């Protein structure tokens, strides 16, 4: 069975179209189609079938994709073992961060690899947690976040590596002059009737707020949905609402403009993690970056 054809099938599973696979692997679409046809002949069963104007994987194709990742990861580990005999990890590692995760982790990560043999190429995006596995088709590592009480569907451990980086508590933030600002901790029931500023539905901070509401029976009144925490901080400071914000990755951690109080009686936090394809995580440079992300996250938590 040709390994390159397995790679093509894996890319089709993650990228969704022959055209996207061709662009990613620098082939023509017709060449990709020929690779898929040859793979079907090798295993004696179709691996794709028509779906509208495109293709989808057959049952045989889905089974083969799961095993393909194991083969590709084993090859990557073998190559890594050989490379380790001759040189230290090197090369470019691409990462995608969610915005507040980039603010929290990226500066320190870049400092760790300044002037070294590993180069970091980073960008920022904030997909819903369920879209993260597909995002790894185009980037080495995705730094993502999700509600710790409502994690995304379990990822196939044969295909993806998920590295927990930190548990980041979510605190209630209010203007310093708010009637509840003198309390050391707050319960959701204390905040009944307040105007809340949350994020878009489906994103982790809103997931936490909705999970808390379901468990307590207290429904918060959301008046604005804004995904930029810096804007949310400005609105709260102006007395235009209260919010649930992550403890380590927002700007006003000194409490100069905002009163930050823990939420009592419930666990309110998001999990920050790094996700990569199994074969990608086996590359020495990527493994080194994953270790550095863990160290940087630990440093952030230690600073409080």
N, C-alpha and C positions, 0 to 999 in steps of 0.2 A: 504494500500500500504506500503510495507516494506521499511523503510528509508535506510537501508544498500544497498538494490538493486538500489535505486535511486543514492546512492553514486557510486556504480559500473558503472552505466550508465554515470554519469558525468565524471568519470575517463576515460571511453572509448572514450567519445567525445574529451577529452583534450589530451590523450596519444596515441590514434590512433590504438591500437592493444590489443587483449586479453592478450597476453604475457606480455606487458608492464603494464597493469592493475594488473595482477596477481603478478608481482614483486613488484609493489608499495604497494599493500594491503596485501602482504604475504599470498596469496592463490595460489592454483594450477590453471592453465588455464582451466581445466575441471570444477573446482568449479565456476569460473567466468562465464563460458558458462551456467552453470546450473542456476546461479543467473539471468542472462539475460533472459533465457527461462522462469523462474518463473515470472519475472516482466511482460513479454509479456502476460502470462496467467492471471495475475492480472488485467491488463488493457484491455484485450480482443483484442489486436492488436500487431503485430510484432514491436519490437523496433530496430531490426537490420536486415540487408539483406546482402547476399554475395557480395563482391567487390574484384575481383581477388582472391588472396589467403587469404584475410582478410575479415573484416566486415565493413560496414558503417551504420550509423543511418538512419532509415526510417524517413518519415515526422513525424510520431507519436513520434519516439525517439527524434527527434530534439525539438519538442514542449515540451516534458517531461523534457529534460535537462534544458531548460530555467526555468521551474518551480521548478525543483529539487534544483537548486542553492538557490532559495528563501526559500525553506523548510530547507535546510541545514544551511543557514544563520540565519534563525529564531531560529533553535535549538541551534546554537552557541551563539546567543544573550541571550537566556534563560539560558543556562549554565553559561554564563558570569555573569548574574545578580545574580545567586545563589552563584557563586564563590566569587563575590565582598562582600558578607556578611561575609565571613570568612577570606579572606586573600588578600594581594596586588597581582598585576599581577606578574607572575613568569613563568619560563620555557625558552626553547630555541626557538629563532626566526631565521630562515634562510633567508638570503638575497643574491641576485645576483646583482652586480653592473656592469655597463659598465666601462672600465678601467679608463678614466679620471674622471668619477663620483666617483669611489672608492678613487682616489687620493684626490679629493676635499672634500668628505663627510665622508668617513669611519673612519679616525683617530678620528675625533671629536665625531662620534657616539659611537665608542668603549669606549672613555673616559667617556661618559655620563652613560654608563652601567657597568663601571669597579666595580667589587666586589659587584654587586647588584644581586637581585633575577632573573633578566632577563639576559640570556646569548645570545650573538650574534654569529652566525656562518655565515661567509661571503665567497663568492667566486666571481670570475670575469669572465664575458662573454660579448660579444658584438653582440647580434643577431640583425638583421634588425628589425625596429619597428613593422612590421606586425607579427613577430614571438613571441612577448612578451606574449600575452595571453596564448599560449601553454606552455611557460616556467613556468608559475605559477602553473602548475600541479606538479612540483617537488620542488618548493621552496615557502616560505611564501610570500616574497615581491621581486619584480623585480624593480630595479631602472633603468629607461630607459630614452632615449632622442629622440627627433624628431624635424624636421624643423617646426618652429612655423607657417610658411605660408603654409605648406603642411603636416598636421598631418596625422597619420595613420587612417585607416577606424575606424569609431565610434565603440567602444566596447559596448556590451550589458550591460547596467548599472545594470541589474538584476543579472548578473554573475560576473562582475568585478568592483572593486573600483579603480579609478584613482585619485591620490592625487597630484596636481601640487606642485612642490617644488620650482622652480625658473624659471625665464626667464634669460638665459645666453647670453649676446650679443656676436657676433663673430666679431673680429677685423682683419684687415689686418696686418700681421707682415712682416717686411722687414729688411735687414741688416742695421745697423745704418748709413752706408755710402751710402745708396741707394739715387738716385737722387730725390726721393719723400719723403725722411725721414724727411725733415724740415717742411713739411706741417702738419697742425693740423688735417686734415681730408682728406679722399680720396673718389673719385667716381670711379665706376668700369671702366668708360671710360678713367680715368687717367692711368689705368693699362693695356691698350691694348698693346699687344706685349710682356708682361711679361710671364715668365715661372712660372706656378703655381704648387705647391705641394698640392694635395688633398688627400682624403681618398677613400676607395673602393666605387664603385657605389652602391647606395642604403642605405648608411649610412648618418646620418643627416647632417654633415658638407658639404658633397658633394651635398646633396639635396638642401641645402641653396644656394650654389654656382650656381647650375643649375637653381634654381628658379629665382635667380637674373638675370642670363643670359637670361632667357626667357622673363623676364619683361623689361629688358633694351635693348635687342637685341645685347648685347656685349658678344661674346662667349670667355670665358677664354681658354688659351692653357695649358692643364694639361700635365705635363711631367713625374710626378711620382705620384703614389697612395700608401700612407703609412698610416696605421691605428694607429701607435704609435706616439703621438704628440711629445714625447721627441726626437725621430729621426728626425721628421719634423723640430723642432727647431734647431737642429744641422745643418741640410742642409741649412736652411734659414740663419743662422749665418755665414755659409761658403760661402754665396753668390750664392747658387745653385738654387735659386728660391724664390718665395714669397708664402704666405699661408694665409688662413682664419682660425683663431684659436679661441677657446672659451676664454673668458676674465678671468674667475675665476679659471680655472682648469689646466692651463699650468704653467710650472716652472718659466719662465723668465718674471715674472710680474713686476720686477723692471726696465726692459728696459736696463739691463747691456749689453746684446749682441744683442738684437733685438729692432727695432723701432716698436711700436704697435700703430696703428692709426685706428680710427673708420671709417666705411664705410658710406659715406654720400648719401642721396637721396633715400635710400631703408632701409627697416627693415631687419636686418640680425641678427638672433638669433636662438638658439635652446631652446626648452622647456624640462626641466628635471622634471620627474614625478616618483612617486612610484605606482606600479600596484600590486593588490592582488585579489585573488578570494573574492567574497563578504562574503562567509562563513568564510574564513580565517581572513579577516579584522575585523570580529566581535569578535575574540578572544582577551581578555584583553591585553595580552602581545604584540600581533601584533599591536593593536590599540595604545599602549604606544610607540612602536617603530616608528610607522608612525608619531605620534606627535613629537617625538624627531628628526626625519628626517626633518620635517618642520622647527623646531627650529634651527637645524644645518645649513640648507640651508639659512635661514634668516641671521644667523651669518656670513656665507661666503659672502653673498651679501653686508652686512654692512661693512665688512672689505675691500670690493672693489677688 
